[in-house]
Amino acid sequence: MTNNTALPTLDFGNTRLAFHAKSDARLKRTYLMYRMIGFPFTARVGPQVLNVMLRNHLPGAKAIVRGTLFKVFCAGESLEDTLLTTRQLQQFGVRAILDYSVEGEKTEAGFDATCQEFYDTLVLGAKQQPVAFSACKLTGLASFDLMEKISAGKSLSSEETAAWERVKARMERLAEASAAGQVPFFIDAEESWIQDAIDALAESLMERYNQTEPLIFTTVQLYRHDRLEYLRGLIQRSRERGYVLGVKLVRGAYLEKEHARAEAMGYPTPIQASKEATDHDFNEALRLCIDHIDQLAVCAGTHNEESSRYLTELMALKGLPNSHPRVLFAQLLAMSDHISFNLAHEGYNAFKYLPYGPVEAVFPYLSRRAQENTSVAGQSSRELELLSREMRRRGFWAW
């Protein structure tokens, strides 16, 4: 590594590359959706109204959701629906992460059905080259209350112990499918008060299945002020226990809920004091991972241009090729295309999360997307700026 290493000169403002996978019709639809959710009132109240309509099975509710948020931010209602999108992405060097976006199941039958769907994504990934990863949320496989109790260190009843054994068996089944088909999967992070249970299970699976390569990835949310230190410990434990760590770094998706619970229950918020502190820890986590790239694989799950560029610079300074198999970049479908497609064009490992599932089941995910684009400073305006520029480049009117 030398000080005169040439750093990448990525142009994230290249809208021709950013949106070349979008037809004119899809570009216009995405533009209009960002115009709608760009208004805080619409983003806050709209999902609440639609949620009430869905819960009460009001006529037309599903059609409204399907034709608006769902149409832009989801890849379909079934696993088969996702194939068209995965193949379209592959044409432009972007691969897919299949994300059955169902969470908050409450019955054993529901947990088993969700586990089967996750399993099917891994089987499909073994057969379809455009599918690179699968992703799961543990709240689709386990009771939230049970994970909260385990995370708090409370004793379990015999029934609860049996329920947790079934959760571990579901995850074991997924890990075995991942190993059999060589399709890695992400275990997503969730609320802080259930995260300890998720972390323990993820570490246990990585220790057993990541002996030679990263198949299981845990997720670290850097908007929590304790997670950088957790990451340091995670790297050290993986080295001591002799496995390859798989880690996805994100900023975090439950900010308002975390603050509200901390205030209501009278404990200090686990969230960073400022966005600047979150950005600092995220970038420091990237540096830490690249410094230990011999020991781990890292996925930067971010819509932040500065962090994405910083990771490419860290790679260059370390002498890593753009296509290094242990450095990955991931963004959500219909978000930050200017990052995903420009990275792919330069030979980096770029991925898109493809959420899918029944309209009612994925609505919590869609609500977060609408709120995130207004709560994250500059996210919606940046998306609109780039979409507007591409609309004009193609000769369409945009305001």
C-alpha positions, 0 to 999 in steps of 0.5 A: 500500500502506497500513498500515491495509489490512484483512487477510483473516480466514480461518477454517481451522477451518471444517470444514463448508467444509473437508470439504463435498466429502467424502461421509460414507463418504469422511470416515470412511475418511479419518479411519480412515487418519489414525488408523492413520498417526498412530502412528509405528510403523505409519507407519514399519513398515507401508509397509516391510512392504507394500513387501516384499509388493508386490516379492514379488508376495504375494497380496493385497498390491495389494488391501491398498494399494488399499483403504487408503493408495491409496484416500485419497491417490490419484485412481486408477490411470489418467488416466481415473480422475482425471476423477471427482475433478477434477469433484467438486473443481471444484464447490467452486472447487478445480481439479486438478493431475494428477500421474502419480506414477511415479518412479525409472524405469530403462529408456529404454522406461520413460522414454518411457512415462512421458513419454507419460503426462505428455503425455496429462495436458497434452492432457487438461488442454487439453480439461477445464476442471477440470484446471489444471496437470500435474506431472512428476518428472524421475526418471520421464524420466531416469536418476537416476545420469545426473542425479547425474553431471551435477549433480556436473559430471562428464564424460559418455560419448558414450552418456550424452550421447546419453541426456541429449539424449533427456531434453531431447527428452522435456522439449521435447515436454512444453513444446510440449504445454503451450504448444499447450494453454495448460496449465502444468506443474510440474517437481518438485524432488527430491534435492539431489544431482540437483537442479542438473541439474533446475534447469538444464533447468527454467531453459532451458525457462522462458527459451524458453517463458515469454516472455509468461506462466508455463507452465513452473514450477520448484520450490524446496525451502526446507528447504535452507539455500541455496535462498532465495539461489537464488530471489533469483538466479532472479528476477534471471536471469529479469528479465535474460533477459526471461521470466516466472518460474514458481516453486512453493515447498515446504518439502521431502520428502526430509529423512531421506534428505538427512541420511542421505546427508550423514552417510554421505558426510561432507559438511555437510547441505544441510538447515536447522538447524531447522524454524524456519529452514525456516519463516522462509525459506519465508515470506521466499520468499513475500514476495520473490515477492509483491514481484516479482509483476510478474516471476513467478507463484508457487504456495505448495505448503504444508500450513502454515496460518500460511504460507497465511495470511501469503500472503493477507496479503501479497496484501492489503498489495500490493493484489492481488485474492484471485483474482490469476492469478499467486498460487496455493495447492496442497495434496495430495489428502486433506491440508489440506482445511481450507486448500484449500477455505476458500481456494477459498470466499474466491475464492483460486486453490486447487488439489489435486495428484491423484496417480495411477498403478499401485499398485506404481508410486505406492507410494514416493509413498504411503510418503512421505505416511505418514511425512510425516504423523508426521515433520511436527510436528502434521500428523497430529494437526491433520488428526485434530482437524479430521476428528474435529470434522467427524465429530461435527458430522455426528453420527458417533462419533469418538475 
